Amino acid sequence: MELIDTHCHLTFDDLARDIDAILARSRATGVTEWVTVGTDLQESRKAIQLSERFENIYAAVAIHPHDAKTVTAGTIQELKQLAQHKKVVAIGETGLDYHYNFSLHEDQRNAFAQHLKIAAEMNLPVIIHCREAFDETMQILEEYRSGIKNIVFHCFSGSAEQAKIVLDKDFYISFTGVVTFKNAEKTRLAASFVPLDRLMLETDCPYMSPEPMRRQRVNEPALMIHTAKFLAELKGMDLTDFTEAVTATSRAFFKIL
């Protein structure tokens, strides 16, 4: 069994300081490849550096919507340069977060549009962060998605109706350990009908450890096996068949051969 953690933050201190052990534990569970995701220029650079150290680590580069207020023309230019690296497989995470509002909505929308333009120019897929801003996120994607083949809503926790809208646009949906939480009924309902050729798995570590490991403060890629087992059971599938399907989907999305 081989799984890809399609969204993790291996450059964050809780994981980076023990990266060799983190990856060893991950491999032992069958999670053998990782996409480590940038949240600002520094973390994007670190993601690329980590991908250069380890063959099966890939990078995504972006400015998180929390930091959209920091985006300048120089920021966008450096992101374009970083995106040309051979181990960069996506632009992300980018999008809108109207829950914390750490950046003004206008700044978030502008930064989001700039990221989508880079993705189209570089022929890269996009990893979407969307929190309490679903309608506006879809509106901006509709305006700027031309030239972008693959788009995924990461850490999906929306409604079944929202999932159907995402799927109708031929986008992808990625689930974290949130789907295993006792109060995540709407997320489970959405997961139950997302087809395997549109479904991916992630940890978003070091956040949101899945059940039955939810009390573990620092999530890590090894724990993604619990999410995989949960979703395989939810769909009434053999674990091996399920993981083979979602891994194939992930490889196709990120063009990881």
C-alpha positions in Angstrom: 0.0 0.0 0.0 1.3 3.4 -1.0 -0.5 6.7 0.0 0.4 10.3 -0.7 -0.2 12.9 1.9 -1.4 15.6 -0.5 -1.2 18.5 2.0 1.1 18.8 4.9 3.4 21.4 6.4 6.6 19.5 7.0 8.5 22.8 7.3 6.7 23.9 10.4 8.8 23.6 13.5 6.9 20.8 15.2 7.7 18.5 12.3 10.8 20.0 10.7 13.0 19.5 13.9 12.4 15.7 13.8 11.8 15.2 10.0 13.8 11.9 9.6 11.8 10.2 12.3 8.5 11.7 11.1 9.1 10.4 7.6 10.2 7.0 8.9 7.0 6.6 10.9 5.0 7.7 7.8 6.6 5.1 5.5 5.9 2.4 8.1 2.2 3.0 7.7 2.2 3.2 3.9 2.2 6.9 3.5 5.3 7.1 1.3 5.1 10.5 -0.5 4.3 14.0 0.6 3.3 17.4 -0.8 4.5 20.0 1.7 2.7 23.3 1.2 4.0 26.8 1.5 2.1 29.5 3.4 4.4 32.5 2.8 7.6 33.1 0.9 9.9 31.8 3.6 7.9 28.6 4.1 7.7 28.2 0.3 11.4 28.4 0.0 11.8 25.9 2.9 9.3 23.5 1.1 11.5 23.5 -2.0 14.6 23.0 0.1 13.0 20.0 1.8 11.9 18.6 -1.5 15.5 18.7 -2.7 16.6 16.7 0.4 14.1 13.9 0.0 13.2 12.2 -3.3 9.5 11.6 -2.4 8.7 15.1 -1.0 7.2 17.6 -3.4 6.4 21.3 -2.8 3.6 23.8 -3.3 4.2 27.5 -3.1 1.9 30.4 -2.2 1.0 33.1 0.3 -1.8 32.0 2.6 -4.9 34.3 2.7 -4.0 35.2 6.3 -1.0 37.0 4.9 -2.6 38.4 1.8 -1.9 41.9 3.1 1.8 41.3 2.6 1.6 40.5 -1.1 3.3 43.0 -3.4 4.4 42.9 -7.0 7.8 41.7 -5.7 6.1 38.8 -3.8 4.3 37.7 -7.0 7.5 37.8 -9.0 9.3 35.7 -6.5 6.4 33.2 -6.4 6.7 32.9 -10.2 10.4 32.1 -9.8 9.8 29.5 -7.1 7.1 27.9 -9.1 9.5 27.1 -11.9 11.4 24.6 -9.6 11.2 21.0 -10.8 9.8 19.8 -7.5 7.0 22.3 -7.3 3.8 20.5 -8.2 1.1 23.1 -7.3 0.3 26.7 -6.4 -1.1 26.8 -2.9 -2.5 27.1 -0.5 -4.4 30.1 -1.7 -8.0 31.3 -1.4 -10.2 33.2 1.1 -10.5 33.0 4.8 -13.3 35.1 6.2 -13.3 33.4 9.6 -10.2 35.1 11.1 -10.0 38.1 8.7 -6.3 38.5 9.3 -6.2 40.3 6.0 -8.8 42.6 4.5 -11.2 40.8 2.1 -10.1 43.0 -0.8 -6.5 42.0 -0.2 -7.4 38.4 0.0 -9.3 38.5 -3.3 -6.5 40.3 -5.1 -3.9 37.9 -3.8 -6.1 34.9 -4.8 -6.5 36.2 -8.3 -2.7 36.7 -8.7 -2.1 33.2 -7.5 -4.6 31.8 -10.1 -2.8 33.8 -12.8 0.5 32.3 -11.8 -1.0 28.8 -11.9 -2.4 29.3 -15.4 0.9 30.7 -16.6 3.0 27.9 -15.1 0.5 25.2 -16.0 0.2 24.1 -12.3 -2.7 22.9 -10.3 -4.1 24.9 -7.4 -4.7 24.1 -3.8 -7.7 26.1 -2.4 -8.1 27.3 1.2 -11.7 28.3 1.7 -13.2 29.2 5.0 -16.6 30.9 5.4 -16.2 32.3 1.9 -17.5 29.6 -0.4 -19.6 31.8 -2.8 -16.9 34.4 -3.3 -14.2 31.6 -3.8 -16.3 30.0 -6.5 -16.9 33.4 -8.2 -13.2 34.2 -8.4 -12.4 30.7 -9.6 -15.0 31.1 -12.3 -13.4 34.3 -13.4 -9.8 33.2 -13.4 -9.8 29.4 -13.8 -9.1 29.5 -17.6 -5.9 27.7 -18.3 -5.9 25.8 -15.0 -6.6 22.1 -15.4 -6.8 20.9 -11.8 -8.2 22.6 -8.7 -8.7 21.0 -5.2 -10.6 22.3 -2.2 -8.3 21.2 0.6 -9.4 20.2 4.1 -13.0 20.1 2.9 -15.5 20.6 5.7 -18.4 22.1 3.7 -21.9 20.8 3.1 -23.0 18.2 0.7 -24.6 20.9 -1.4 -21.2 22.7 -1.6 -19.5 19.5 -2.5 -21.9 18.9 -5.4 -21.1 22.4 -6.7 -17.4 21.8 -6.5 -17.8 18.4 -8.3 -20.0 20.0 -11.0 -17.1 22.3 -11.8 -14.8 19.2 -12.2 -12.8 20.3 -9.2 -11.3 17.9 -6.6 -12.0 17.5 -2.9 -9.5 16.5 -0.3 -10.3 15.3 3.2 -8.4 15.5 6.4 -8.9 13.8 9.8 -11.8 16.2 10.3 -14.0 13.6 8.6 -13.4 11.2 11.5 -14.6 13.7 14.2 -17.8 12.9 16.0 -19.4 16.2 15.1 -18.5 16.1 11.4 -21.7 14.6 10.1 -22.0 17.0 7.1 -18.4 16.3 6.1 -19.0 12.6 6.1 -22.2 13.0 4.1 -20.1 14.9 1.5 -17.4 12.3 1.5 -19.9 9.5 1.0 -20.6 10.6 -2.6 -17.4 12.1 -3.8 -16.1 9.8 -6.5 -12.7 8.2 -6.1 -11.4 9.9 -9.2 -12.1 13.3 -7.5 -11.1 12.4 -3.9 -7.7 12.9 -2.2 -6.4 12.5 1.3 -4.3 14.8 3.5 -3.3 15.5 7.0 -2.8 19.3 7.0 -0.4 18.4 9.7 0.7 19.5 12.3 -3.0 20.3 12.8 -6.2 18.2 13.3 -5.1 14.7 14.3 -7.8 12.2 13.3 -9.7 9.9 15.6 -8.7 7.8 17.4 -5.5 9.9 17.8 -7.2 13.2 18.1 -5.6 13.9 21.5 -2.2 13.7 19.9 -1.3 17.4 19.9 1.0 17.3 16.8 -0.5 15.6 13.8 1.9 13.9 11.4 1.6 12.0 8.0 1.7 8.6 9.7 -1.7 9.3 11.2 -3.3 9.6 7.8 -3.8 5.9 7.7 -6.7 6.4 10.2 -8.4 8.7 7.8 -7.9 6.3 4.9 -9.4 3.4 6.9 -12.3 5.5 8.0 -13.2 6.6 4.5 -12.7 3.1 3.1 -15.2 1.8 5.6 -17.6 4.7 4.9 -17.6 3.8 1.3 -17.8 0.1 2.0 -14.5 -0.7 0.3 -11.5 -2.8 0.9 -8.7 -0.6 2.2 -6.2 -1.7 -0.5 -8.7 -0.9 -3.3 -9.6 2.4 -1.8 -6.0 3.5 -1.3 -5.0 2.4 -4.8 -7.8 4.6 -6.2 -7.1 7.7 -4.2 -3.3 7.5 -4.8 -3.9 7.2 -8.5 -6.1 10.3 -8.3 -3.4 12.2 -6.4 -0.7 11.2 -8.9 -2.8 12.4 -11.8 -3.7 15.7 -10.1 -0.2 16.6 -9.2 1.4 14.9 -12.2 3.6 12.8 -9.9 4.6 9.8 -11.9 
